[in-house]
Amino acid sequence: MTLKIQTPVAIPEEIGKAVNDLVTGSHQDDFREIGVWMVRAGLGKEGAREKLINELSARISQEISDGLVQVTLQQLGGEREIKAKYEQHIPAMFPHVDFIVKSGAFDVWTTNYWFRVTSNVTLDNLAVTVKEKEVTGIKSGIMQVFATLAYCGHDRENPSPFTLMKDRKIFDFDLKKVITF
């Protein structure tokens, strides 16, 4: 199954607020080194913090939306009967953001930050085209995503990640308008 999200999903307010709280709150020391590099790049302290928050929010939002749509539709492919309403707990996803400082062709400094997303997806008014047990098109459907977002730091397998938001509605969009096969 090859699908493409045509319209970039806007950053939900919940994710933007959670990332802002992370970067400026209890885990600000984790992001201090990136801030130093961004200030050196000429952004200034305020500009660096704003750019960092915006970049993290945008990348996390995009990974979450792309991943959840794809996983949800793949799971539908195994269904014998597609129902008008469908609810599914999706396995945990681990979006991450890599920061690389370059000097010419060389990487001077690299770090990554991991997040864990657990979610519940609801599809309402769903009508899909299925061919040989694979979803090949969407006729209609509204997707709502309720998620818990946690910050794992540099360790994807962090046994006790910092919860940024819990069971909040982060996406609500019409599948027919944003997905093509």
Rosetta blueprint (number, residue, H / E / L):
1 M L
2 T L
3 L L
4 K E
5 I E
6 Q L
7 T L
8 P L
9 V L
10 A L
11 I L
12 P L
13 E H
14 E H
15 I H
16 G H
17 K H
18 A H
19 V H
20 N H
21 D H
22 L H
23 V H
24 T H
25 G L
26 S L
27 H L
28 Q H
29 D H
30 D H
31 F H
32 R H
33 E H
34 I H
35 G H
36 V H
37 W H
38 M H
39 V H
40 R H
41 A H
42 G H
43 L H
44 G H
45 K H
46 E H
47 G H
48 A H
49 R H
50 E H
51 K H
52 L H
53 I H
54 N H
55 E H
56 L H
57 S H
58 A H
59 R H
60 I H
61 S H
62 Q H
63 E H
64 I H
65 S H
66 D H
67 G H
68 L H
69 V H
70 Q H
71 V H
72 T H
73 L H
74 Q H
75 Q H
76 L H
77 G H
78 G L
79 E L
80 R L
81 E L
82 I L
83 K L
84 A L
85 K E
86 Y E
87 E E
88 Q E
89 H E
90 I E
91 P E
92 A E
93 M E
94 F L
95 P L
96 H E
97 V E
98 D E
99 F E
100 I E
101 V E
102 K E
103 S E
104 G L
105 A L
106 F E
107 D E
108 V E
109 W E
110 T E
111 T E
112 N E
113 Y E
114 W E
115 F E
116 R E
117 V E
118 T E
119 S E
120 N E
121 V E
122 T E
123 L E
124 D E
125 N E
126 L E
127 A E
128 V E
129 T E
130 V E
131 K E
132 E L
133 K L
134 E E
135 V E
136 T E
137 G E
138 I E
139 K E
140 S E
141 G E
142 I E
143 M E
144 Q E
145 V E
146 F E
147 A E
148 T E
149 L E
150 A E
151 Y E
152 C E
153 G E
154 H L
155 D L
156 R L
157 E L
158 N L
159 P L
160 S L
161 P L
162 F E
163 T E
164 L E
165 M E
166 K E
167 D E
168 R E
169 K E
170 I E
171 F E
172 D E
173 F E
174 D E
175 L H
176 K H
177 K H
178 V H
179 I E
180 T E
181 F L
